[in-house]
C-alpha cells in the first residue's frame, strides 16, 4: 500500500473513532459506478479489523428492486436508474433499523442477477462494531441521515468508465449510447442530492495510489 493510502486510512480510522459509540457505527462509501467503492470499503474494513475492531462489510447491491420495477420507466431511462434501482424500504427494514438498535439484521434480500429474493440468515455482531456500507446514491434524502460518517469518492467520469471497461469489458466512453442510462442517472443524483457537499469526507480518488482528502 502506498504511503498516501496509508495516511488516508489512518485519517479515516481516526474519524471513525470520533463518531463511534457503544453500538454499531454506520459508515457509508459513496461514489459513481466504477469509482472503486467496493475495494475501498474492503480495505477500510480490513484496517479496522487489523486494529482489533469488529467490522461488517456489505452494500446496496443486495437491495435491488425487481427487474420490472427497475425498468418500469424504460430500460434506457436515467431517471429509472436513479430512482428505481434500489428497494430502500427493504434496506431500512432488513438492515438499517434493526442494526441500529442491536437486533439481528440481514445484509441482502435480493439478487438482481437472478431477479429473485434471497434467504440470508440474520446476522448478529458483538458491539461496538462498524458497518462499512458501499454503494450508489447513498446521499439520497431517504438515506443521508442513516450514516454516522459518510465518504464520497470523487472520480471523473472518464476515469470511472475506463475502470468499468477494464472490469466489465464495457464501453470506456462515458458518452457512448450504451452508457447513457447510467451516466445521466448519476448526473441526476448529483443535481438533486449534491453528494460532494453532503458527504462528511470527500476524497479525490482519481489516482488509486495517491488519494487525497479534499474536504472533511
HUCOR-V742085 format. One line per field, one symbol per residue. psi: psi as a letter, one per 20 degrees, with the letter a starting at -180 (. if undefined). A space follows every 10 residues. Layout:
psi->???
This chain:
psi->prhggggghg ghhggghhiq bibppoppor rrpjhkgghg hghghhgghh jjqppppaai hjkqrqhhgh jhjqijohhh gghjhqnhgh ggghfgghhh jjrqqpiqiq oihilqqqop pqppqpqqrp oopqrqkikq hihhjiphpp ppoopqhhgh hhghghgikr piohjqhiig ggghhhhggg hhimhhhhqh pppokhohil qqpiq.
